[in-house]
Amino acid sequence: MNELELRIGSFRYDHTEALFDGSVTVEGVRRTTMSTAPIMIEVFEGILRGQAVDVSELGLTFFLRALDQGVPLVAIPAFPARVFRHSSVFVNTRSGINGPADLVGKTIGEFGVYGQDSGVWIKGILADEYGFRPERNRWVIGGLETPLPQGFEFTTHPHPGNVGIGFAPPDRTLADMLDRGEIDALFTSNVPQPFLDGSPNVTRLFPDYEPVERDYYRRTGNFPMSHVVVARRELLETHPGLARAIYTAFHDAKEAGAERYRKFRRLYQSPVMLPWANALMEENDRLFGEDWWPYGVSANWTALDTFLRYHHEQGLSARRWTVEDIVAGDLLDT
């Protein structure tokens, strides 16, 4: 392994910065090259096309679709992107949607593919908590702020036959269609620009989403992850110990980022342009404990297994995957 040159693809977050600046390295690897891209889909494409990188951050739904196609990838239980998803549903204010029950029969937009990571989570959460059934809706797939980009051909696009799915016109965006009332709701991973601009036509399904999401976490223990780190199975089999070395590097980079916030508490978080950030840190400590962004299997088993269940229930996986199926065997003890 000492002669191995490892190519890793990831977005540049505060919890991966130490990998990019070299202050955290993969132990036993001669050289690590980090790469990123302006949009996440380009990072995903690098590992799925089997050319650009050996290890990569990858959206969970893209990962599971690859596994269904026999692509030899395995998960390292580090989760670079995770967001509570009640806040990810936006509605047109003239649609008559005032709560989850009102979604029945409505036209809903979703970015990129049916079953994008954030969409899998919120459909599953709404199903568990409010009886939501996607087959009762009409679905429109498109781009959020620009027309749907080309480039999704590197993955499969399964969806259940009883769900009505169409596509936005090639010159239209979901954000604009929501603002104009051409779709009633939007399940999204990014906040639509009309909402940020203060459009009176767009609001959240859960306007006061934070207490709803905190209550959801208290009851379920799920902090929804969207992305996981994956590696080529052959690479890990050829280099025993590499899976743990990669996991440790991502974990240590995450801890380096978290430690900055812990140190900033002494300065009232003044290095961060976010008023009352200390109060947020204190509230999160009470809810999550000291590790509010956990890696490893044990701390994430329930949330990861919940996503695997949702993916299968929504007709997106050919089989009901388990955590043991997808995570590197020598990391199941993390």
Residue, then its C-alpha position, 0 to 999 in steps of 0.5 A: m500500500n505504500e506505493l499506492e497513489l489514491r485519487i479521491g473525489s469530494f465536494r470541498y466542505d468544512h469537514t473535508e477541507a483538511l483532506f484538501d489542504g493536506s493536514v489530514t492524509v490517508e495513512g500508508v498511501r504514498r500520495t493522495t490527490m483530491s479533486t472536486a467539481p462545481i456541481m456534485i453530479e460531476v463528482f458522482e460521474g467520476i466514480l460511476r464512469g470508472q475513470a477519474v477517481d478511486v474513492s469518491e463521495l456519491g449520492l446514496t440513490f446513485f450508489l444503490r442504482a450502481l449496485d443494482q447494475g453490478v458495479p463493484l463499489v462498496a461504502i465507507p461509512a463516512f457521510p459528507a452531506r446530510v440535511f433534515r428534509h422537512s424543510s425541503v418541500f416548497v409549495n405554491t401559495r395558491s395550490g391549496i396545500n396547507g399541510p401534508a394531507d393536502l399533497v394528495g392529487k397534486t403535481i410535484g416537481e423533483f430535481g434531476v431524477y425521480g428518487q433523488d436523495s432528498g426526494v427519497w428521504i422526504k417521500g419516506i418521511l411523509a409516508d411514515e409520518y403522514g400516510f403520503r403515497p407518491e402514486r397519488n401524485r403527478w411528478v415532473i422531473g426537471g432542473l431547478e434554476t436551469p433547464l434539466p442538464q444533460g449528463f444523467e445518462f451514466t446512471t439508470h432511471p428506475h421508477p415504479g410503473n404506477v407512478g405518473i412521471g413526466f418532464a419539464p419542458p426543455d426551456r423551463t425550470l422547476a423553480d419558475m414553474l413553482d412560482r407560476g403555479e404550473i406545479d403545486a409543490l417541489f421536493t428539492s435539495n436546494v432552496p429555490q431562488p423565488f423563495l430566496d427572493g421573497s416571492p409571495n407565491v412560494t412557501r415551505l410545506f413546514p414553515d416553522y420547520e426547525p422544531v418539526e425536524r428536531d422533534y423528528y430526530r428525538r423520536t427516530g434518531n435519524f439525521p438524514m444522510s444524502h451522500v456516502v463515501v464509496a471505493r472500488r471493491e477490487l481496490l480494497e481487496t487488493h490493499p488490506g487495511l485501505a478501507r479503514a485508512i480511508y475511513t479514518a482520514f475522512h473521520d479525522a478531517k471531519e473532526a478537524g472541522a468540528e474542532r474549529y467550531r469548538k474552539f470558536r466558542r471561546l470567541y463567541q463564534s466571531p470567526v463565523m459570520l453567523p449571529w448567535a452561532n454559539a446559541l445554536m452550538e449549545e442547543n445542538d450539543r443538548l440534542f446531539g451530544e458532542d458529535w453532531w455529525p457522526y461517522g461510522v456504522s453504529a451511530n448511523w445504522t438506523a438512518l442508513d437502514t431507513f434510507l435503504r428501506y425507503h429506496h426499496e419501498q419506493g420502487l427504486s431498488a431491485r432488492r431490499w439492501t441491508v447495511e451489511d450488504i453495502v458497507a465494507g465488511d471490516l468497517l462494520d465495527t465502526 
